[in-house]
């Protein structure tokens, strides 16, 4: 079971944001992800709603609809290979790190 699947926002290094569909899964072997050992390691596959291009790079923050912020690093981006193949980006991180305050 994925810990999160649904709409989310990605905040880029320049503070711009993009809305995405996120499929987050916990890593089986977390040793290769930076962060405290007791912090859950995760990987997310991000796609843009409507099949728009989603080619991200560098460090980003995945912001769930709950307000939780999960810092991540872009691992790879995959452009569409045809009209029925979506663009998607894979990010990896540790968290959630910070929850929204009201």
Residue frames as a rotation matrix with the C-alpha (Angstrom) as fourth column:
UNK 1
0.575 0.818 0.000 0.00
0.818 -0.575 0.000 0.00
0.000 0.000 -1.000 0.00
UNK 2
-0.283 -0.639 0.716 1.28
0.594 -0.702 -0.392 3.46
0.753 0.314 0.578 -0.90
UNK 3
-0.497 0.069 -0.865 1.44
0.803 -0.342 -0.488 5.96
-0.330 -0.937 0.115 1.97
UNK 4
-0.095 0.515 -0.852 0.07
-0.124 -0.855 -0.503 8.64
-0.988 0.058 0.145 -0.39
UNK 5
-0.724 -0.034 0.689 -1.53
0.673 0.180 0.717 8.72
-0.149 0.983 -0.108 -3.81
UNK 6
0.423 0.903 -0.074 -3.31
0.850 -0.424 -0.313 11.79
-0.314 0.070 -0.947 -5.09
UNK 7
0.603 -0.143 0.785 -2.97
0.395 -0.801 -0.450 15.43
0.693 0.581 -0.426 -6.08
UNK 8
0.369 -0.571 -0.733 -0.07
0.785 -0.231 0.575 17.36
-0.498 -0.788 0.363 -4.62
UNK 9
0.986 -0.163 0.023 1.95
-0.132 -0.868 -0.478 20.50
0.098 0.469 -0.878 -5.30
UNK 10
0.323 -0.945 -0.054 5.65
0.946 0.323 0.009 20.61
0.009 -0.055 0.998 -6.11
UNK 11
0.941 -0.145 -0.305 7.54
-0.084 -0.975 0.206 23.71
-0.327 -0.168 -0.930 -4.98
UNK 12
0.624 -0.738 0.256 10.65
0.611 0.257 -0.748 24.37
0.486 0.624 0.612 -7.06
UNK 13
-0.170 -0.819 -0.548 13.90
0.980 -0.201 -0.003 26.03
-0.108 -0.537 0.837 -5.98
UNK 14
-0.867 -0.143 0.478 12.71
0.280 -0.932 0.230 29.36
0.413 0.333 0.848 -7.47
UNK 15
-0.813 0.578 -0.069 9.54
-0.056 -0.195 -0.979 29.17
-0.580 -0.792 0.191 -5.28
UNK 16
-0.380 0.723 -0.577 7.28
-0.895 -0.129 0.427 28.50
0.234 0.679 0.696 -8.28
UNK 17
-0.438 0.312 0.843 4.79
-0.392 0.778 -0.491 25.65
-0.810 -0.545 -0.218 -7.93
UNK 18
-0.559 0.328 -0.761 3.24
-0.707 0.290 0.645 23.04
0.432 0.899 0.070 -10.19
UNK 19
0.202 0.726 0.658 0.27
-0.872 0.439 -0.217 20.76
-0.446 -0.530 0.721 -9.49
UNK 20
-0.586 -0.484 -0.650 0.97
-0.710 0.694 0.123 17.03
0.391 0.533 -0.750 -9.94
UNK 21
0.788 0.602 -0.127 -0.42
-0.487 0.737 0.469 13.56
0.376 -0.308 0.874 -9.38
UNK 22
-0.238 -0.918 0.317 1.87
-0.925 0.115 -0.361 11.85
0.295 -0.380 -0.877 -6.87
UNK 23
0.817 0.322 -0.479 2.27
-0.172 0.928 0.330 8.12
0.551 -0.187 0.814 -6.24
UNK 24
0.050 -0.796 0.603 4.47
-0.934 -0.250 -0.254 7.78
0.353 -0.551 -0.757 -3.14
UNK 25
0.784 0.122 -0.608 5.95
0.037 0.969 0.243 4.48
0.619 -0.213 0.756 -2.01
UNK 26
0.727 -0.556 0.402 8.22
-0.557 -0.136 0.820 3.65
-0.401 -0.820 -0.408 0.92
UNK 27
0.163 -0.779 -0.606 11.72
-0.837 0.217 -0.503 2.49
0.523 0.589 -0.616 0.00
UNK 28
0.912 0.107 -0.396 12.61
0.029 0.946 0.323 -1.11
0.409 -0.306 0.859 0.71
UNK 29
0.243 -0.919 -0.310 16.34
0.963 0.267 -0.038 -0.32
0.118 -0.290 0.950 1.12
UNK 30
0.942 0.318 0.103 16.61
0.306 -0.945 0.117 3.17
0.135 -0.079 -0.988 2.65
UNK 31
0.392 -0.855 -0.339 20.40
0.675 0.017 0.737 3.14
-0.624 -0.518 0.584 3.15
UNK 32
-0.430 -0.632 0.644 21.06
0.903 -0.287 0.321 5.19
-0.018 0.720 0.694 0.00
UNK 33
0.322 0.593 0.738 18.88
0.493 -0.771 0.404 8.19
0.808 0.234 -0.541 1.00
UNK 34
-0.725 -0.649 0.229 20.27
0.196 -0.513 -0.836 10.99
0.660 -0.561 0.500 3.14
UNK 35
0.124 0.754 0.645 18.60
-0.584 -0.470 0.662 11.83
0.802 -0.459 0.382 6.44
UNK 36
-0.333 -0.206 0.920 18.29
-0.929 0.240 -0.282 10.50
-0.163 -0.949 -0.272 9.99
UNK 37
-0.945 -0.163 -0.283 18.08
-0.230 0.947 0.223 6.71
0.232 0.276 -0.933 10.13
UNK 38
-0.685 0.728 -0.011 14.66
0.486 0.447 -0.751 6.76
-0.542 -0.520 -0.660 11.83
UNK 39
-0.245 0.582 -0.775 13.12
-0.584 -0.727 -0.362 8.98
-0.774 0.364 0.518 9.10
UNK 40
0.366 0.444 0.818 11.06
0.335 0.757 -0.561 7.10
-0.868 0.479 0.128 6.50
UNK 41
-0.722 -0.579 -0.380 12.65
-0.232 -0.315 0.920 7.05
-0.652 0.752 0.093 3.04
UNK 42
0.278 0.900 0.336 10.32
0.274 0.261 -0.926 7.30
-0.921 0.349 -0.174 0.07
UNK 43
-0.909 -0.394 0.137 10.17
0.227 -0.190 0.955 7.56
-0.351 0.899 0.262 -3.70
UNK 44
0.087 0.966 -0.245 7.43
0.080 -0.252 -0.964 9.31
-0.993 0.064 -0.099 -5.66
UNK 45
-0.669 -0.113 0.735 6.43
0.732 0.074 0.678 9.15
-0.131 0.991 0.033 -9.30
UNK 46
-0.256 0.522 -0.814 4.99
0.088 -0.825 -0.558 12.51
-0.963 -0.214 0.165 -10.35
UNK 47
-0.562 0.152 0.813 2.87
0.826 0.070 0.559 13.16
0.028 0.986 -0.165 -13.42
UNK 48
-0.915 0.267 -0.302 1.23
-0.236 -0.962 -0.136 16.37
-0.327 -0.053 0.944 -14.55
UNK 49
-0.096 0.953 0.286 -2.56
0.332 0.302 -0.894 16.27
-0.938 0.009 -0.346 -14.87
UNK 50
0.753 0.508 -0.418 -3.62
-0.224 -0.400 -0.889 16.42
-0.619 0.763 -0.187 -18.51
UNK 51
0.639 -0.538 0.550 -0.38
0.730 0.649 -0.213 14.95
-0.242 0.538 0.807 -19.83
UNK 52
0.936 -0.336 0.105 1.51
-0.287 -0.901 -0.324 18.26
0.203 0.274 -0.940 -19.72
UNK 53
0.224 -0.941 -0.253 5.30
0.186 0.296 -0.937 18.19
0.957 0.163 0.242 -19.79
UNK 54
0.952 -0.005 0.305 6.77
-0.299 -0.204 0.932 17.72
0.057 -0.979 -0.195 -16.31
UNK 55
0.430 -0.887 -0.170 10.54
0.559 0.409 -0.721 17.83
0.709 0.215 0.671 -16.52
UNK 56
0.960 -0.051 0.275 11.85
-0.249 -0.602 0.759 18.82
0.127 -0.797 -0.590 -13.09
UNK 57
0.241 -0.912 -0.333 15.43
0.416 0.407 -0.814 18.94
0.877 0.057 0.477 -11.79
UNK 58
-0.554 -0.624 0.552 17.33
-0.234 -0.519 -0.822 19.55
0.799 -0.584 0.141 -8.59
UNK 59
-0.905 0.206 -0.373 15.80
0.421 0.301 -0.856 19.86
-0.064 -0.931 -0.359 -5.14
UNK 60
-0.416 0.860 0.295 12.05
-0.227 -0.412 0.882 20.26
0.880 0.301 0.367 -4.78
UNK 61
-0.894 0.267 0.359 9.45
-0.326 0.160 -0.932 20.06
-0.306 -0.950 -0.056 -2.02
UNK 62
-0.613 0.756 -0.230 6.42
0.286 0.484 0.827 17.81
0.736 0.441 -0.513 -2.40
UNK 63
-0.865 0.403 0.299 3.48
-0.485 -0.517 -0.705 19.48
-0.129 -0.755 0.643 -0.63
UNK 64
-0.777 0.624 -0.081 0.56
0.595 0.771 0.226 17.16
0.203 0.128 -0.971 0.07
UNK 65
-0.151 0.819 0.554 -3.01
0.135 -0.538 0.832 18.44
0.979 0.201 -0.029 0.28
UNK 66
0.566 0.309 -0.764 -2.79
0.752 0.186 0.632 17.94
0.338 -0.933 -0.127 4.06
UNK 67
0.907 -0.301 0.295 -0.08
-0.345 -0.933 0.107 20.63
0.243 -0.199 -0.950 4.14
UNK 68
0.637 -0.723 0.267 2.75
0.198 0.488 0.850 18.21
-0.745 -0.489 0.454 4.94
UNK 69
0.715 -0.503 -0.486 5.98
-0.698 -0.469 -0.541 19.20
0.044 0.726 -0.687 3.17
UNK 70
0.739 -0.468 0.485 8.35
0.292 0.871 0.395 16.48
-0.607 -0.150 0.781 2.01
UNK 71
0.307 -0.705 -0.639 11.78
-0.785 -0.568 0.249 17.67
-0.539 0.425 -0.727 0.77
UNK 72
0.674 -0.036 0.737 13.04
0.318 0.915 -0.247 15.65
-0.666 0.401 0.629 -2.20
UNK 73
-0.318 -0.770 -0.553 15.60
-0.497 -0.362 0.789 15.45
-0.807 0.526 -0.267 -4.94
UNK 74
0.691 0.527 -0.495 14.72
-0.678 0.235 -0.697 14.74
-0.251 0.817 0.520 -8.56
UNK 75
0.031 -0.638 0.769 16.22
-0.088 0.765 0.638 11.38
-0.996 -0.088 -0.033 -9.54
UNK 76
-0.853 -0.285 0.438 15.07
0.378 0.242 0.894 11.16
-0.360 0.928 -0.099 -13.16
UNK 77
-0.087 0.821 -0.564 12.65
-0.535 -0.516 -0.669 12.67
-0.841 0.243 0.484 -15.67
UNK 78
-0.661 -0.044 0.749 11.03
0.449 0.777 0.441 10.68
-0.601 0.628 -0.494 -18.45
UNK 79
-0.591 0.460 -0.662 9.56
-0.690 -0.714 0.119 12.49
-0.419 0.527 0.740 -21.45
UNK 80
0.410 0.863 0.295 6.58
-0.450 0.473 -0.758 11.01
-0.794 0.178 0.582 -23.22
UNK 81
-0.716 -0.639 0.281 7.35
-0.104 0.496 0.862 8.32
-0.691 0.588 -0.421 -25.79
UNK 82
-0.828 0.483 0.284 4.05
0.433 0.231 0.871 8.74
0.356 0.844 -0.401 -27.60
UNK 83
-0.476 0.689 0.546 0.53
-0.392 -0.723 0.569 10.16
0.787 0.057 0.615 -27.45
UNK 84
0.628 0.759 -0.175 -0.65
-0.213 0.383 0.899 7.66
0.749 -0.527 0.402 -24.82
UNK 85
0.187 -0.672 -0.716 2.49
0.870 0.452 -0.197 7.71
0.456 -0.586 0.670 -22.69
UNK 86
0.955 0.278 0.107 2.61
0.202 -0.869 0.451 10.46
0.218 -0.409 -0.886 -20.02
UNK 87
-0.039 -0.923 0.383 5.64
-0.194 -0.369 -0.909 12.49
0.980 -0.109 -0.165 -18.99
UNK 88
0.919 0.328 -0.217 6.71
0.161 0.191 0.968 11.64
0.359 -0.925 0.122 -15.46
UNK 89
0.029 -0.894 0.447 9.40
-0.534 -0.392 -0.750 12.49
0.845 -0.216 -0.489 -12.95
UNK 90
0.532 0.053 -0.845 10.80
0.557 0.730 0.397 10.40
0.638 -0.681 0.359 -10.11
UNK 91
0.118 -0.479 0.870 11.83
-0.614 -0.724 -0.315 12.07
0.781 -0.497 -0.379 -6.85
UNK 92
0.191 -0.148 -0.970 13.34
0.606 0.795 -0.002 10.58
0.772 -0.588 0.242 -3.71
UNK 93
-0.133 -0.243 0.961 13.41
-0.491 -0.826 -0.277 11.93
0.861 -0.509 -0.009 -0.19
UNK 94
-0.652 -0.022 -0.758 13.05
0.625 0.551 -0.553 11.44
0.430 -0.834 -0.345 3.53
UNK 95
-0.859 0.394 0.327 10.15
-0.484 -0.833 -0.267 12.76
0.167 -0.388 0.906 5.52
UNK 96
0.557 0.362 0.747 7.60
0.511 -0.859 0.036 14.11
0.655 0.362 -0.664 5.95
UNK 97
-0.482 -0.867 -0.130 9.73
0.698 -0.290 -0.655 16.88
0.530 -0.406 0.745 7.39
UNK 98
-0.981 0.127 -0.144 7.47
-0.026 -0.833 -0.553 19.82
-0.190 -0.539 0.821 8.21
UNK 99
-0.275 0.951 0.140 3.73
0.961 0.272 0.040 20.05
-0.001 0.146 -0.989 8.73
UNK 100
-0.346 0.257 0.902 1.75
0.260 -0.898 0.356 23.16
0.901 0.358 0.244 7.94
UNK 101
-0.774 0.144 -0.616 0.90
0.593 -0.176 -0.786 25.32
-0.222 -0.974 0.051 10.93
UNK 102
0.005 0.874 0.486 -2.48
0.823 -0.280 0.495 26.99
0.568 0.398 -0.720 11.18
